Amino acid sequence: MELKVSLKNITLKTPFLLASGTCGFGLIFEKFFDVKETATVITKGLSLNPNPGNPPPRLYETYAGLLNSIGLENPGADTFLKDIAPKLEKKKIPYIINIYGKDIDEFIKLVEKLNKTQALAYEVNVSCPNVKKGGLAFGQDLDTLKTLLKEIKKVSKKELIVKLSPNVSDIKPFVKVCLDENIFNITVANTYLGMAVDLKNFKPHFKRIYAGYSGPAIKPLTLRFVYEASKVSEKANIIASGGITTFKDVLEYFLVGAKAVQLGSILFRDSKAPAKFKESLKAYIKSLNLNTFEELLEFFKEKRKAWEV
Ligand SMILES: Cc1cc2nc3c(=O)[nH]c(=O)nc-3n(C[C@H](O)[C@H](O)[C@H](O)COP(=O)(O)O)c2cc1C
């Protein structure tokens, strides 16, 4: 059954992506399922220079999700080009590079370096809550975001996906900025700002106090943002990222308007989830007497038309 889906200038073999930071560089999942047939890998956030990330502790599990303060630890662009990209390319694993810089200049230098890879696109991370510079600062201010996207567009030889922050009261103006800059692929959304405290020692759990919250708890919140973002324009291709835990969650995101979904924290609980969801999706499409994934998206779109009063 045909599960391919077309975003703006990018075709994905299936609507499943492995979310940045939750799958390393994707290679480790090869022992659990056939990655290249199942999902598109989004790399751990990559910066120009190696980044050691934040000091421990970096994780805190709640009964409904996961707080993380990894701080974008990564080996840097040169190591990625030398040791990681060739492996992904040799195995024909489709991949997208998640990029971040502490300022515009760093983003530009990084993109110029990575242009020679076979990555399908760049996912521009303007929404990481765990770093001192860059990150959220780009994703919470409309003018700053606009300037950054304009500059990256000038040097990028690949399609851009912007990964927006959910730490805003209204996501629609941020979607509009992307569309104004002719960027039509948008990930909604990154983690939510949260915190945890250590009652034994009377202090915050994380050294940076705040951390990014992901997992089941955030699904209804991100579902709302995905719905609102997809309503901004027919031209927006929304990639949902937030709390997918069951196959029902996957379908809910498609029903509210997402064209593809990222699997994140679920990968820590069930490394085979992408392969299981792929099979469930085929069975679901068949159960509706439809033939392809794009027909399912059309079917859901028709249903949505009746929602607005
Ligand atoms: C441990 C961890 C590391 C992450 N690292 C990144 C990152 O490097 N870049 C990024 O854009 N998002 C990062 N994220 C956010 C995820 O890609 C995803 O958007 C978020 O976790 C919400 O999806 P989920 O609830 O399915 O995990 C990270 C999330 C977790 C849990």
The ligand as an SDF file (V2000), in Angstrom:
LIG
                    3D

 31 33  0  0  0  0  0  0  0  0999 V2000
   15.7140   13.7970   25.1780 C   0  0  0  0  0  0  0  0  0  0  0  0
   15.1650   14.7360   24.1360 C   0  0  0  0  0  0  0  0  0  0  0  0
   16.0330   15.4440   23.3120 C   0  0  0  0  0  0  0  0  0  0  0  0
   15.5360   16.3170   22.3390 C   0  0  0  0  0  0  0  0  0  0  0  0
   16.4130   16.9910   21.5160 N   0  0  0  0  0  0  0  0  0  0  0  0
   15.9250   17.8050   20.5350 C   0  0  0  0  0  0  0  0  0  0  0  0
   16.8030   18.4600   19.6160 C   0  0  0  0  0  0  0  0  0  0  0  0
   18.0290   18.2610   19.6310 O   0  0  0  0  0  0  0  0  0  0  0  0
   16.2620   19.2910   18.6830 N   0  0  0  0  0  0  0  0  0  0  0  0
   14.8960   19.4890   18.6020 C   0  0  0  0  0  0  0  0  0  0  0  0
   14.4480   20.2500   17.7270 O   0  0  0  0  0  0  0  0  0  0  0  0
   14.0440   18.8640   19.4360 N   0  0  0  0  0  0  0  0  0  0  0  0
   14.5170   18.0340   20.3900 C   0  0  0  0  0  0  0  0  0  0  0  0
   13.6440   17.3780   21.2220 N   0  0  0  0  0  0  0  0  0  0  0  0
   12.1920   17.5520   21.0390 C   0  0  0  0  0  0  0  0  0  0  0  0
   11.5800   16.3700   20.2670 C   0  0  0  0  0  0  0  0  0  0  0  0
   12.1280   16.2980   18.9600 O   0  0  0  0  0  0  0  0  0  0  0  0
   10.0390   16.4920   20.1630 C   0  0  0  0  0  0  0  0  0  0  0  0
    9.7120   17.6190   19.3810 O   0  0  0  0  0  0  0  0  0  0  0  0
    9.3960   16.6310   21.5490 C   0  0  0  0  0  0  0  0  0  0  0  0
    9.9820   15.7180   22.4420 O   0  0  0  0  0  0  0  0  0  0  0  0
    7.8820   16.4030   21.5190 C   0  0  0  0  0  0  0  0  0  0  0  0
    7.5450   15.1360   21.0330 O   0  0  0  0  0  0  0  0  0  0  0  0
    7.2960   13.8240   21.9750 P   0  0  0  0  0  0  0  0  0  0  0  0
    6.3240   14.2450   23.0490 O   0  0  0  0  0  0  0  0  0  0  0  0
    6.7450   12.8260   21.0190 O   0  0  0  0  0  0  0  0  0  0  0  0
    8.6260   13.4440   22.5350 O   0  0  0  0  0  0  0  0  0  0  0  0
   14.1320   16.4990   22.2000 C   0  0  0  0  0  0  0  0  0  0  0  0
   13.2580   15.7690   23.0400 C   0  0  0  0  0  0  0  0  0  0  0  0
   13.7450   14.9000   23.9970 C   0  0  0  0  0  0  0  0  0  0  0  0
   12.7730   14.1360   24.8680 C   0  0  0  0  0  0  0  0  0  0  0  0
  1  2  1  0
  2  3  1  0
  2 30  2  0
  3  4  2  0
  4  5  1  0
  4 28  1  0
  5  6  2  0
  6  7  1  0
  6 13  1  0
  7  8  2  0
  7  9  1  0
  9 10  1  0
 10 11  2  0
 10 12  1  0
 12 13  2  0
 13 14  1  0
 14 15  1  0
 14 28  1  0
 15 16  1  0
 16 17  1  0
 16 18  1  0
 18 19  1  0
 18 20  1  0
 20 21  1  0
 20 22  1  0
 22 23  1  0
 23 24  1  0
 24 25  2  0
 24 26  1  0
 24 27  1  0
 28 29  2  0
 29 30  1  0
 30 31  1  0
M  END
$$$$
